[in-house]
Amino acid sequence: MGQDLLDEIEQLVFAIRDFHAQNGRAIARRIKKSSKARARLDELRAFFDPIPEDYAALYTVFDGVPQPNTMSQWKSAIFLGHHWDPIDWVIRGLKIIRIEKQRHAFDRLLAFRGDATRDAVSFDVFPHWSENGQAPVVANLGSLSPRLFIAFDSVLAMLRSIVAAQEAGVIRFRAQHDENGHEGETLYDPGALWDVIAPLNPRADYWTTLREGPIDWQCDPIEDEPAGGVVPLDPEVRRLIWGDPEAYWAKAEEEMRRAGMTEDQIRAAREPPPEGS
C-alpha cells in the first residue's frame, strides 16, 4: 500500500481523536498509533484475500481501541457511535461466526460495532461488493436481518466523511443522562449528515433511507428459542469469548485499578450479588 494512503489514514484518525478530545471525551487518550496489528493481517486472509487496501492500511497504522471495562459503551464509541475493535477481537469474531455458521458470515469483514443508540447497527466492510478496488462499509444487523445498506463507499470514505461532518458541526455528544438517552451518546441528524457527506459516498443508500424515518430491518424470528431465551454457547465459542476465567478477571481488575477503584470495590464487582437481590 502507498505511503500517501497510510499518511492520510493517520491524519484522519488523529483529526477524529482531536475532536473527541476537544469535547472532553476520555476515549481520545486511547487512540494511539500502534504496529501490533500488522503481523496479524495475514490471519485475516484466511477469511478474505485480498483484504481491502484502506482497511489494511487502517490496521497497519492503528490497532483499534478496546472498550474499557470502566467506561460506558456510549462514552467509548468512536466512529459515529461505533466501536473500533483491535484486530484480535476482529479475528476472534470471525472465528466465532465460522463456528456458528451464521448467514452472511463471510460476506463481510467485521469492522465497527454499533451499540444500543442506533438499533445495534454495525458498519462492516463487504469485500465481495468491491468496485474499482473499493469495498463499501455496509450498515447491517448481522444475522438478525437480511437487509443491508451501504453507509460509506469505503473505509477511507468513512473516515473522510466523519472528519467533514465534524468540521461542518453536525456531530455532537449528549452531555448528560436523561429520559432521551445516555451521557456520551453520539448525536447527529441523518439528513444534515448526508448533506455533508453525499459527495464522498455516491453509492450509499443508508443515510437517505434513515432520514425518512426508522428503518424496518425485517428481523427474522429466532427458531427453536430455548426456555428463558438464552441460547447455549458452543464450548469453543465460549472459550474464544471468555478464555481462561482467571486470566479474564486479572485483566479486568488491572483496568479497574488504573481507573482508581479500591480493592474493596474491585472485590465487590467480582463477587456475585446476594441471592434474592
C-alpha positions as CSV (number, residue, x, y, z in Angstrom):
1,M,0.0,0.0,0.0
2,G,1.2,3.5,-0.7
3,Q,2.7,5.8,1.9
4,D,0.2,8.5,0.8
5,L,-2.7,6.3,1.9
6,L,-1.0,5.5,5.2
7,D,-0.3,9.1,5.9
8,E,-3.9,10.2,5.1
9,I,-5.4,7.4,7.3
10,E,-3.2,8.6,10.2
11,Q,-4.2,12.3,9.7
12,L,-7.9,11.5,9.5
13,V,-7.9,9.2,12.6
14,F,-6.0,11.9,14.6
15,A,-8.5,14.5,13.4
16,I,-11.2,12.3,14.8
17,R,-9.2,11.8,18.0
18,D,-8.7,15.5,18.4
19,F,-12.4,16.1,18.0
20,H,-13.2,13.7,20.8
21,A,-10.5,15.4,23.0
22,Q,-12.0,18.8,22.3
23,N,-15.3,17.5,23.6
24,G,-13.8,16.2,26.8
25,R,-14.1,12.5,25.9
26,A,-11.6,10.3,27.8
27,I,-11.6,7.8,24.9
28,A,-9.4,10.2,22.9
29,R,-6.4,9.2,25.0
30,R,-6.7,5.6,23.8
31,I,-6.5,6.4,20.1
32,K,-2.8,5.9,19.5
33,K,-0.6,4.7,16.7
34,S,0.4,1.1,17.0
35,S,2.1,-1.5,14.8
36,K,0.7,-4.5,16.8
37,A,-2.0,-5.3,14.2
38,R,0.4,-5.6,11.2
39,A,1.6,-9.0,12.0
40,R,-1.9,-10.4,12.3
41,L,-3.2,-9.0,8.9
42,D,-2.2,-12.3,7.3
43,E,-4.6,-14.2,9.6
44,L,-7.5,-12.2,8.0
45,R,-6.5,-13.7,4.7
46,A,-7.9,-17.0,6.0
47,F,-11.3,-15.2,5.6
48,F,-10.6,-12.7,2.8
49,D,-7.9,-12.4,0.2
50,P,-7.3,-9.8,-0.9
51,I,-8.1,-7.5,2.1
52,P,-9.3,-4.1,1.0
53,E,-6.3,-1.8,0.9
54,D,-7.8,1.0,3.1
55,Y,-9.0,-1.5,5.7
56,A,-5.5,-3.0,5.8
57,A,-3.9,0.5,6.0
58,L,-6.1,1.4,9.0
59,Y,-4.8,-1.6,10.9
60,T,-1.3,-1.1,9.7
61,V,-1.2,2.3,11.4
62,F,-3.5,1.6,14.4
63,D,-4.8,-1.4,16.3
64,G,-8.3,-0.2,17.1
65,V,-9.4,0.8,20.6
66,P,-10.7,-1.8,23.1
67,Q,-13.8,-0.8,25.1
68,P,-12.6,-0.2,28.7
69,N,-14.5,-2.1,31.4
70,T,-14.7,1.2,33.3
71,M,-16.3,3.2,30.5
72,S,-19.9,3.0,29.2
73,Q,-20.5,1.9,25.7
74,W,-21.6,5.3,24.7
75,K,-18.5,7.1,26.0
76,S,-16.2,4.6,24.5
77,A,-17.7,4.7,20.9
78,I,-15.5,6.4,18.3
79,F,-16.8,6.4,14.7
80,L,-20.3,7.9,14.7
81,G,-21.2,6.0,17.8
82,H,-19.5,2.8,16.8
83,H,-16.7,0.9,18.5
84,W,-13.4,0.2,16.8
85,D,-12.2,-3.2,17.8
86,P,-8.5,-4.3,18.0
87,I,-7.6,-6.8,15.3
88,D,-7.5,-9.7,17.7
89,W,-11.2,-9.0,18.5
90,V,-11.9,-8.9,14.8
91,I,-10.2,-12.3,14.2
92,R,-12.0,-13.8,17.2
93,G,-15.3,-12.6,15.9
94,L,-14.8,-14.1,12.5
95,K,-13.8,-17.4,14.1
96,I,-17.0,-17.4,16.2
97,I,-19.1,-16.7,13.1
98,R,-17.3,-19.6,11.3
99,I,-18.1,-21.9,14.2
100,E,-21.7,-20.8,14.4
101,K,-22.1,-20.8,10.5
102,Q,-24.1,-17.6,10.6
103,R,-25.8,-16.3,7.5
104,H,-23.7,-13.7,5.6
105,A,-20.8,-15.0,7.7
106,F,-18.2,-14.4,5.1
107,D,-19.8,-11.6,3.1
108,R,-18.2,-9.2,5.5
109,L,-15.1,-8.3,7.4
110,L,-16.1,-7.3,10.9
111,A,-15.3,-3.6,11.3
112,F,-17.1,-1.2,13.5
113,R,-19.6,-2.4,16.1
114,G,-22.7,-0.4,16.9
115,D,-24.5,-0.1,20.2
116,A,-28.0,0.4,21.5
117,T,-28.0,4.1,20.4
118,R,-28.6,3.1,16.7
119,D,-30.6,-0.2,17.0
120,A,-27.3,-2.1,17.4
121,V,-26.4,-1.4,13.7
122,S,-22.9,-2.3,12.8
123,F,-20.7,-0.9,10.0
124,D,-18.9,-3.8,8.3
125,V,-16.7,-4.0,5.2
126,F,-18.1,-6.1,2.4
127,P,-15.2,-7.1,0.1
128,H,-17.4,-9.0,-2.3
129,W,-19.2,-5.8,-3.1
130,S,-16.0,-4.1,-4.3
131,E,-16.0,-1.7,-7.2
132,N,-12.8,-0.2,-8.6
133,G,-10.9,-1.8,-5.7
134,Q,-13.1,-0.1,-3.1
135,A,-15.1,-2.3,-0.7
136,P,-18.1,-0.5,0.8
137,V,-18.9,-0.1,4.5
138,V,-22.3,-1.7,5.0
139,A,-24.9,-0.9,7.7
140,N,-26.4,-4.2,8.9
141,L,-27.7,-6.2,11.9
142,G,-25.6,-9.2,11.2
143,S,-27.5,-12.5,11.1
144,L,-30.6,-10.9,12.7
145,S,-31.8,-9.3,9.4
146,P,-31.2,-9.8,5.7
147,R,-31.5,-6.1,5.0
148,L,-28.3,-4.3,4.1
149,F,-27.4,-0.7,3.2
150,I,-24.2,0.9,2.0
151,A,-23.3,3.5,4.6
152,F,-19.9,4.6,3.1
153,D,-18.2,3.8,-0.2
154,S,-15.1,2.6,1.6
155,V,-13.2,2.8,4.9
156,L,-11.3,5.8,3.6
157,A,-14.6,7.4,2.6
158,M,-16.0,6.8,6.1
159,L,-13.0,8.5,7.8
160,R,-13.2,11.4,5.3
161,S,-16.9,11.7,5.9
162,I,-16.6,11.8,9.7
163,V,-13.9,14.5,9.6
164,A,-16.0,16.5,7.1
165,A,-19.1,16.2,9.4
166,Q,-17.0,17.3,12.4
167,E,-15.8,20.3,10.6
168,A,-19.4,21.1,9.5
169,G,-20.6,21.0,13.1
170,V,-23.2,18.3,12.6
171,I,-21.8,15.8,15.2
172,R,-22.1,16.4,19.0
173,F,-22.3,14.3,22.2
174,R,-25.0,14.1,24.8
175,A,-23.9,16.0,27.8
176,Q,-25.9,14.1,30.5
177,H,-28.0,11.0,31.0
178,D,-31.7,11.9,30.7
179,E,-35.0,10.4,29.6
180,N,-34.0,10.8,26.0
181,G,-30.7,9.0,26.1
182,H,-27.3,8.2,27.6
183,E,-24.5,10.5,28.6
184,G,-21.8,10.4,25.9
185,E,-24.1,9.2,23.1
186,T,-23.1,10.4,19.7
187,L,-25.8,12.7,18.2
188,Y,-26.4,13.8,14.6
189,D,-29.2,14.3,12.2
190,P,-29.0,11.8,9.4
191,G,-30.3,14.4,6.9
192,A,-27.8,17.0,7.9
193,L,-25.0,14.4,7.9
194,W,-25.9,13.3,4.4
195,D,-26.0,16.8,3.1
196,V,-22.3,17.0,4.1
197,I,-21.0,13.5,3.1
198,A,-23.1,12.8,-0.1
199,P,-20.3,13.8,-2.5
200,L,-17.9,11.4,-0.8
201,N,-20.3,8.4,-1.0
202,P,-22.1,8.2,-4.4
203,R,-23.0,4.5,-3.7
204,A,-24.5,5.0,-0.2
205,D,-28.2,4.5,0.4
206,Y,-28.3,4.1,4.2
207,W,-28.5,7.8,5.2
208,T,-31.2,8.6,2.7
209,T,-33.2,5.7,4.0
210,L,-32.6,6.6,7.6
211,R,-33.6,10.3,7.1
212,E,-37.0,9.1,6.0
213,G,-37.7,7.5,9.4
214,P,-36.8,4.4,11.5
215,I,-35.7,1.5,9.3
216,D,-37.8,-1.7,9.3
217,W,-35.0,-4.2,9.4
218,Q,-37.4,-7.1,8.9
219,C,-35.7,-9.2,11.6
220,D,-36.2,-12.9,11.4
221,P,-37.8,-14.7,14.4
222,I,-35.5,-16.9,16.4
223,E,-36.2,-20.5,15.6
224,D,-36.5,-23.1,18.4
225,E,-35.9,-20.4,21.0
226,P,-34.9,-22.1,24.3
227,A,-36.6,-21.6,27.6
228,G,-35.8,-18.2,29.0
229,G,-34.5,-17.0,25.6
230,V,-30.9,-18.0,26.5
231,V,-29.0,-19.6,23.6
232,P,-26.3,-22.0,24.9
233,L,-22.9,-21.2,23.6
234,D,-20.8,-23.7,21.7
235,P,-17.9,-24.7,24.1
236,E,-15.3,-23.4,21.5
237,V,-17.2,-20.1,21.2
238,R,-17.3,-19.8,25.0
239,R,-13.5,-20.3,25.1
240,L,-13.0,-17.7,22.3
241,I,-15.1,-15.1,24.1
242,W,-14.0,-15.6,27.7
243,G,-10.8,-17.5,27.6
244,D,-9.5,-18.7,30.9
245,P,-11.7,-17.1,33.7
246,E,-8.8,-16.2,35.9
247,A,-6.9,-14.5,33.1
248,Y,-10.0,-12.6,32.2
249,W,-10.5,-11.3,35.7
250,A,-6.8,-10.4,36.1
251,K,-7.1,-8.1,33.1
252,A,-10.4,-6.6,34.3
253,E,-9.1,-6.0,37.8
254,E,-6.0,-4.2,36.5
255,E,-8.2,-2.0,34.4
256,M,-10.3,-1.1,37.5
257,R,-7.1,-0.3,39.5
258,R,-6.0,2.1,36.7
259,A,-9.4,3.8,36.9
260,G,-8.8,4.4,40.7
261,M,-11.1,1.8,42.1
262,T,-10.3,0.5,45.6
263,E,-9.6,-3.2,46.3
264,D,-12.9,-3.4,48.2
265,Q,-14.8,-2.0,45.1
266,I,-12.9,-4.5,42.8
267,R,-13.8,-7.4,45.1
268,A,-17.4,-6.4,45.2
269,A,-17.5,-6.1,41.4
270,R,-16.2,-9.7,41.0
271,E,-18.4,-11.3,43.7
272,P,-21.9,-12.4,42.6
273,P,-24.9,-10.4,44.1
274,P,-26.6,-12.0,47.2
275,E,-29.5,-14.4,46.5
276,G,-32.8,-12.6,46.1
277,S,-31.2,-9.2,45.1
